Amino acid sequence: MMISLQSLEKEFGDKFDSSDQTIRRYSYSPYLVSPVINKLWNKVLGIIYAEDEDDVKHAISLVSSLGISIVAFGSGTSTIGQIVPLKPSIMIDLKKMNGILQADKEGIVVKPGTTVLDILKTLRKKGLDLMVYPSSFYMSTIGGYIAGGDVGIGSFQYGYYFDAGIKYFKLIGSVKEKTISNSDVFGVAQAAGTTGIVTEIGLPVSEKNDWKDYLLRFENLMDLVKLLSEFDKNTVRRITIEDDITLRKIAGNRIEKIGKWNLMVSSSKKVSGEEVDLRFLDELAFAAIYVTMSKLSNLKEYFYEVRLLTTEEFYYVVTELKGILGNNVFIHGDVMTINGKIIIYTVFISERDNFKKIDEVMTKHGIPFEIHSIEINDRVDSEFRLEIMKKLKTEMDPRDIINPGKLRL
């Protein structure tokens, strides 16, 4: 492998780094808290700091000729293992490939290393906003979010971010480059960078609204669930559900009164409930909750699982599990609208031994989902999108050079 590294040093100069300190930094992520995926890391051989498309093309070509793999890296905030090399690999850091090329009512065009926070700042100065964005907006890059995420703030209004209408991607594979548009964008979004490396992104935007946060407290979970269908997607940005023990952990002394069940609503119009400053919860949505709770929960053997549940499934599963485990299971839910139906991104957090019982309940209700799988096939909930990913992978990277081993064909 020494010959390979010498070749990369010769070709990229100071854009290439294989020092021990750098290798250690890129071989760990504080946001990857899955005890299953964390064990799968392979050693990173070195880092290429790409500055433009030519660097990306040259890097892919060179590692391919050397018989090694390449994995794209943004800010490293993924919780699903998209930056975990399953084979000895070179990482290509895209943070220097940043910048906003267009930002107006027609949409925004950005480079992949641009932070979501910079995008939001630019748009909001113009009275605009991203339709859906991640809870890690303050540090994540847009390229990393596109590759790994699929939900976020705004998902109650628009569903998955790709359902909001991605305009196009510029994609570089190991055998060709291509501009991806129309339904083919589903072959890139949520594909963990396996179908190619994105060098430019066109996204739709929405008008900016002034949101206020409201806290609604319930003693009965059924009353909370019934209310979900009454919220207006035109005025409500996000809805979050917390049981009492979870909200106490994450809110600390920032919320004075907490109910047995708590519904937090961000809306541009007044809703029932107490108006409270809940802006800190934007950083605790979806996957961020299990990263945060891994630090706050004091569980001896911390473990979590995620299920996408209908409101009916949410009520019956959560009620049953609370009856069995009580306060030994933490419950968090982010409410989305998928294909016109209310779906709750439900996170269960507990001691690992308790998941034998949790999985029994899930199996009984016929609810599959595998958040701890490194393979995309186990997380994508649409066979249509998965087939597009497979087709694009075969077309763009037939030898599985780019982020290999994560998409079963």
Secondary structure, DSSP 8 states (H G I E B T S, - for coil): -HHHHHHHHHHHGGGEE--HHHHHHHT--TT---TTGGGG---EEEEEE--SHHHHHHHHHHHHHHT-EEEEESS---SSSTT--SSSEEEEE-TTS--EEEEETTEEEE-TT-BHHHHHHHHHHTTEEESSB-TTTTT-BHHHHHHH----BTHHHHSSGGGGT--EEEEE-SS-EEEEEGGGGGGTTTSTT-S-EEEEEEE-EEE----EEEEEEES-HHHHHHHGGGS-TTTEEEEEEEEHHHHHHHHTTS-S---SEEEEEEESS--SSEE---GGGGGGSTTHHHHHHHHHS--TTEEEEEEEEEHHHHHHHHHHHHHHHGGGEEEEEEEEEETTEEEEEEEEEEEGGGHHHHHHHHHHTT----TT-SSGGGT---HHHHHHHHHHHHHH-TT--BSTTSS--
